Amino acid sequence: MTRHSSSADMAAWVARRAIGGSGSTARELVEFDHADLGYGKRRIVADLSLALCSGDHLAIVGPNGSGKTTMLKALLGILRPMSGTVRRHADVRFGYVPQRQYVDEAYPFTSLEIALMGRYPLLGVFARPSRRDREAVMQCLDHVGIADLAVRAYRELSGGQKQRVLIARALAAKPNVLVLDEPTNDMDLGSEQAIMELVRHLRLVDGLTVVMVSHLLNVVANYAETLVILQDGARVAGRAEDVLSSENLSRTYGIPVQVADLAGRRVVVPGGSYE
């Protein structure tokens, strides 16, 4: 299985930005401008102003029911804002990675067949995948480190392996924005870190912009560039280094929260004093 080095990935990203020169300036791909989001007359997220720029890693964090899915639907264009605007650049191509539990495993599809579904948006109406499509999807499976599992039944794989198949399926659509919905749910620590390092590699080396939804703040704390935290109607959004403060998080969650550095990594833990 392919393993990626964080330091090597960062060096590749710096080199790619330097080679790009002025052309590497980040573009606004999606912009929320004073957007109210919700359903019918029920407002879930209020007055959201935020820009997703090329090369960014945006993490939307919060518990179930806080508005993460609502914001994600608005970003993808599935949900129109109640007021305000959500603008998407004409060149945006989304690759969506759903939560694993929503993938139907009743039929014994192979990993290759699941990943091949990502090519359908590129095919004409009623067209069947060609040999070229299959070769492209095999390259995607190889890129995420599971080419050897191509003929294995998807439902027989581990959680981490399934997640890689779904990422390969999203990559098969040739996106420039990778959107992941709870990609590390119900994973052990090793699989969790491996998936996050893969996502980092896809951003820093392949140049993808990343949007990730999670309820696990510690998972995204060391990877996201931009954070939106939703909790009981409260919202805080901004650059990760600004949002991830004990004062900010304690105010948002309503409990004492400490942010510490441990072995070069940010760790967010409840506890301490909060006034």
Secondary structure, DSSP 4 states (H G I P E B T S, - for coil): -----HHHHHHHHHHHHHHHGGGGPPPEEEEEEEEEEEETTEEEEEEEEEEEETT-EEEEE--TTSSHHHHHHHHHTSS--SEEEEEE-TT--EEEE--GGGS--SS--BHHHHHHGGGGGGSPTTPPP-HHHHHHHHHHHHHTT-GGGTTSBGGGS-HHHHHHHHHHHHHTT--SEEEEESTTTT--HHHHHHHHHHHHHHHHTT--EEEEEES-HHHHTTT-SEEEEEETTEEEEEEHHHH--HHHHHHHHSS-EEEEEETTEEEEEE-S---
